[in-house]
Amino acid sequence: MFRKVEIWVLYLIILFFLAVTVLVAALARQELVGEKKFGKFSKTALFIAEIPHNFYNALTLNQDLIVEDRFPDKAGFIGKPNNQELYLLLSRYDGDLAESIVELVDLRTFETIHTWNPDYKEIIEKTLETGSIEFAEFTSVRNESRMRIIHPILFEDGSLLVQDASPLNRIDFCSNLIWQNAHDNFHHSIEKDEEGNIWVSSWMYPYGFDSKYVGTDNLVLLDEGITKLSPDGEVLYQKSVSEIFIENDMRYLLFSIYVDRYSDDPIHMNDIQPVMKDGPYWKKGDVFLSFRHQSMVMLYRPSTNQVIWKGVGKFYNQHDVDILNDHQIAIFNNNSVNSFDGIVVYGTNEVLIYDFETNEYSSYLRDSMTKNDIRSITEGRSEILDNGDLYIEETNYGRTLYFNNDGSLRWEHINRAENGNIYPVGWSRILYTPRDLDIVRAVINKKGGSETCSEK
């Protein structure tokens, strides 16, 4: 039944399979980086290489996206709707669809007006067509059911800008891809300035950081970039944050964070807030920047490459800077610290107000934050409305909250799927300013018009 095999035959078989493995890997890489030299062969090789990964995903179905259930028996909107005209651009991972979606919600009724559900397969395929090796990691860790939509921004025509530490994508009212900018990996917040241009954080490729500043070529950094784009996706301005630090005598902050090991992410920019008009402490065209790993908020003037102000020491691993008036800003303080057991929230999150006139910090509705145990370890959003109401996103736990200006909880939303699990939200946006409301009304008119969108 069994026959002896010469040892040289066994070695030959092993060498053959090694050669095939190397060939498949090489062809798969060609497909990943967009080099279309081998046509169907490289596509087939990539398909083969992804079989174990896809099989694992099919078995686990993104179990790692399920967040801790701290709110038993709660789901969806709970509480009283708002009396005034307000909307929520709710970005969330839909655990039943196993995809991220964006919903425009009327907060007077909690009804969903419109839903965007992009074709993530098309977005990934478009990314691969760029031919940029920097996106190989992007495509290897993300698929159609893993992409999140982070901080989407809405336009009058019903289109959205979306990203997930990825190329920047603009999708239309019916979720079709309009354009993609793969100049860099764009991440975290997306904001519009007074002219309608887009400010977004990016990891710059190739690295804008010049090794001459440190005297060594053996340096790899996630080179954070302040990037300004037109509504059509054209890069209008870009500046390396590493270079800002060095050119403003802050070099020591880049290379002294870790004593016993090297960090390639000493900055970790998570918000750019453009200044819309002149004030006593800033000028139109300035930007507020939030650097999580520095626990720092900075006021920077691109026109002169000057750091006008920086705030440190009153917050930890913060996110989301907002301009309240001509002398105050608000900061979402995660209050998270690196402990022996990992990163944890020290007490609760809080919303800090810094007053440039008095050079003092104050905590806004702290008792309400504590009472409702708001403690997103990372991410998180806040917005103080003109009437003093407070909007909070507890991103890590899939919860969104709205407080009246007296501190009472008006409503909360828990992103629980029909399967019973809670999934994260994706930097949703409260829409309340006159400018916001004009945009939403235009979208509602479009929704009520003759244009319809086919179901996915």
Buried (B, 14 or more C-beta within 10 A) or exposed (E): EEEEEEEEEEEEEEEEEEEEEEEBEEBBBBBBBBEEEBEEBBBBBBEEBBEEEEEEBEEEEBEEBBBEBBBEEBBEBBBEBBEEBBBBBBBBBBBEEBBBBBBBBBBEEBEEBBBBBBBBEBBBEBBBEBEBEBBBEBBEEBBBBBBBBBBBBBBBEBBBBBBBBBBBBBBBBBBEBBBBBBBBBBBBBBBBBEEEBBBBBBBBBEBBBEEEBBEEEEBEBBBBBBBBBEBEBEBEEBBBBBBBBBBBEBBEBBBEBEEEEEBEEBBBBBBBBBBBEEBEBBBBBBBBBBBBBBBBBBBBBBEEEEBBBBBEEBBBBBBBBBBBEEBBBBBBBBBBEEEEEEEBBEEBBBBBBBBBEEEEBEBBBBEBBBEBBBBBBBBBBBBBBEEEBBBBBBBBBBBBBBBBEEBEBBBBBBBBBEEEBBBBBBBBBBBBEEEBBEBBEBBBEBBEEEEEBEEE
